[in-house]
């Protein structure tokens, strides 16, 4: 029998039928196996502001044997992928551009995000106003991260206050990883900055603040880690190359005078250049979700300055 365009070869017909009717490779596995494999695929990726970047490749034996269609993946995965991937934003503006542009219900599924702790600047004809990370997060109702990673800003005083205000007022996360490229934000001399920048011994000061927020029996904790060696990017992230760190109040000093004198040991060459990681864990059994319509912050709430406006509307208004 002669074959025509409407009578394809048997093996080709089989492949066409398979492509139309068979589920994905993941879909043909038992549910328990799929639940184990899916995080391996998704955890291999990081979402940045504009693209998906693969940071490692899954083991070859775990890769599907044939491509999965978009519809198959949507049925198989739904929106659960949001709980598996790591969102990374180079600026607070980039974070707001992306995360305010999705439904609150979708945003609430995100579990891991990283953002720069640099200030968010909004400019009016009469001047500019700078907002810190805890204030920026108020524009993201529904945010309920398992972990928020913040890369400390350049100015040491602002680096200290950004973390201090996150500990005292930040919401939308259960655990905070705060990274500093050096130790100066724990050691600078207070001279002319306002009292809000005045240092106190840490992590004891932040632990007291958390105990006030969550309760002394809540399990809330603050731990500071310092890299063992200076100028070793990423060393503070690994247990083998870091140590825990705590400051104490010197004899004859009090909380009002402690930060007015530089910590000469931390500011010494070879010590100042050591990275710092501060791990903050909120108390258990609490709702850490950023609420829609939550009360305004006592100071510097963008929602109060631009009432009823979305981030897109705010940027258009100030353009």
VENQUI-V332066 format. One record per residue. N is the residue number from 0. RES is the residue in one small letter. SS is DSSP state (alpha for helix, beta for strand, coil for the rest). PHI is phi in whole degrees, 0 to 359 (none if undefined). Layout:
n = <N/N>
res = <RES/RES>
ss = <SS/SS>
phi = <PHI/PHI>
This chain:
n = <0/1/2/3/4/5/6/7/8/9/10/11/12/13/14/15/16/17/18/19/20/21/22/23/24/25/26/27/28/29/30/31/32/33/34/35/36/37/38/39/40/41/42/43/44/45/46/47/48/49/50/51/52/53/54/55/56/57/58/59/60/61/62/63/64/65/66/67/68/69/70/71/72/73/74/75/76/77/78/79/80/81/82/83/84/85/86/87/88/89/90/91/92/93/94/95/96/97/98/99/100/101/102/103/104/105/106/107/108/109/110/111/112/113/114/115/116/117/118/119/120/121/122/123/124/125/126/127/128/129/130/131/132/133/134/135/136/137/138/139/140/141/142/143/144/145/146/147/148/149/150/151/152/153/154/155/156/157/158/159/160/161/162/163/164/165/166/167/168/169/170/171/172/173/174/175/176/177/178/179/180/181/182/183/184/185/186/187/188/189/190/191/192/193/194/195/196/197/198/199/200/201/202/203/204/205/206/207/208/209/210/211/212/213/214/215/216/217/218/219/220/221/222/223/224/225/226/227/228/229/230/231/232/233/234/235/236/237/238/239/240/241/242/243/244/245/246/247/248/249/250/251/252/253/254/255/256/257/258/259/260/261/262/263/264/265/266/267/268/269/270/271/272/273/274/275/276/277/278/279/280/281/282/283/284/285/286/287/288/289/290/291/292/293/294/295/296/297/298/299/300/301/302/303/304/305/306/307/308/309/310/311/312/313/314/315/316/317/318>
res = <x/x/x/x/x/x/x/x/x/x/x/x/x/x/x/x/x/x/x/x/x/x/x/x/x/x/x/x/x/x/x/x/x/x/x/x/x/x/x/x/x/x/x/x/x/x/x/x/x/x/x/x/x/x/x/x/x/x/x/x/x/x/x/x/x/x/x/x/x/x/x/x/x/x/x/x/x/x/x/x/x/x/x/x/x/x/x/x/x/x/x/x/x/x/x/x/x/x/x/x/x/x/x/x/x/x/x/x/x/x/x/x/x/x/x/x/x/x/x/x/x/x/x/x/x/x/x/x/x/x/x/x/x/x/x/x/x/x/x/x/x/x/x/x/x/x/x/x/x/x/x/x/x/x/x/x/x/x/x/x/x/x/x/x/x/x/x/x/x/x/x/x/x/x/x/x/x/x/x/x/x/x/x/x/x/x/x/x/x/x/x/x/x/x/x/x/x/x/x/x/x/x/x/x/x/x/x/x/x/x/x/x/x/x/x/x/x/x/x/x/x/x/x/x/x/x/x/x/x/x/x/x/x/x/x/x/x/x/x/x/x/x/x/x/x/x/x/x/x/x/x/x/x/x/x/x/x/x/x/x/x/x/x/x/x/x/x/x/x/x/x/x/x/x/x/x/x/x/x/x/x/x/x/x/x/x/x/x/x/x/x/x/x/x/x/x/x/x/x/x/x/x/x/x/x/x/x/x/x/x/x/x/x/x/x/x/x/x/x>
ss = <coil/coil/coil/coil/coil/coil/coil/coil/coil/alpha/alpha/alpha/alpha/alpha/alpha/alpha/alpha/alpha/alpha/alpha/alpha/coil/coil/coil/coil/coil/coil/coil/coil/coil/alpha/alpha/alpha/alpha/alpha/alpha/alpha/alpha/alpha/alpha/alpha/alpha/coil/coil/beta/beta/beta/coil/coil/coil/coil/beta/beta/beta/coil/coil/coil/coil/coil/alpha/alpha/alpha/coil/coil/coil/coil/coil/coil/coil/alpha/alpha/alpha/alpha/alpha/alpha/alpha/alpha/coil/coil/alpha/alpha/alpha/alpha/coil/coil/beta/beta/beta/beta/coil/coil/alpha/alpha/alpha/alpha/alpha/alpha/alpha/alpha/coil/coil/coil/coil/alpha/alpha/alpha/alpha/coil/coil/coil/coil/beta/beta/beta/beta/beta/coil/coil/coil/beta/beta/beta/beta/beta/coil/coil/beta/beta/beta/beta/beta/coil/alpha/alpha/alpha/alpha/alpha/alpha/alpha/coil/coil/coil/coil/coil/beta/beta/beta/beta/beta/beta/beta/coil/coil/coil/coil/alpha/alpha/alpha/alpha/alpha/alpha/alpha/alpha/alpha/alpha/alpha/alpha/alpha/alpha/coil/coil/coil/beta/beta/beta/beta/beta/beta/beta/beta/coil/coil/coil/alpha/alpha/alpha/coil/coil/coil/coil/coil/coil/coil/coil/alpha/alpha/alpha/coil/coil/coil/coil/coil/coil/alpha/alpha/alpha/alpha/alpha/alpha/alpha/alpha/alpha/alpha/alpha/coil/coil/coil/coil/coil/coil/beta/beta/beta/beta/beta/beta/beta/coil/coil/coil/coil/coil/coil/coil/alpha/alpha/alpha/coil/alpha/alpha/alpha/beta/beta/beta/beta/coil/coil/coil/coil/coil/coil/coil/coil/coil/coil/coil/coil/alpha/alpha/alpha/coil/coil/coil/coil/coil/coil/coil/coil/coil/coil/coil/coil/coil/coil/coil/beta/beta/beta/beta/beta/beta/coil/coil/coil/coil/coil/coil/coil/coil/coil/coil/coil/coil/coil/coil/coil/coil/coil/coil/coil/coil/alpha/alpha/alpha/alpha/coil/coil/coil/coil/coil/alpha/alpha/alpha/alpha/alpha/alpha/alpha/alpha/coil>
phi = <none/285/267/240/301/270/228/290/301/301/295/290/299/298/295/297/298/297/295/278/247/278/288/295/303/296/294/274/271/297/304/297/293/298/297/279/282/304/299/296/289/284/290/278/231/230/260/260/294/235/209/267/238/275/256/201/254/299/304/302/293/264/285/300/282/218/298/258/284/301/294/298/296/296/295/288/259/62/254/294/299/298/278/255/272/249/269/233/234/286/219/297/297/297/297/292/303/273/278/275/263/233/299/302/298/289/300/292/274/290/244/223/213/230/213/291/272/299/291/270/255/244/246/248/305/274/152/249/237/250/241/268/301/296/284/297/296/294/273/237/300/93/297/214/288/287/217/250/252/239/269/304/292/288/292/296/294/291/299/294/292/300/291/302/286/295/295/278/230/294/214/104/210/267/226/241/252/245/252/236/287/210/261/297/290/258/220/291/272/278/232/246/292/296/299/297/268/292/284/227/301/237/270/302/296/289/295/298/297/293/298/293/288/255/102/295/258/280/89/297/209/226/231/253/242/237/295/286/245/282/50/235/306/88/298/290/277/248/305/286/238/213/224/286/219/210/261/236/275/297/300/83/249/223/295/277/248/306/282/276/238/294/278/296/292/288/273/291/304/90/256/302/279/276/295/229/236/249/254/246/240/288/294/283/74/250/270/262/289/288/272/293/70/295/303/296/295/295/216/72/262/300/295/283/288/238/298/73/256/280/300/298/290/297/294/292/295/265/294>
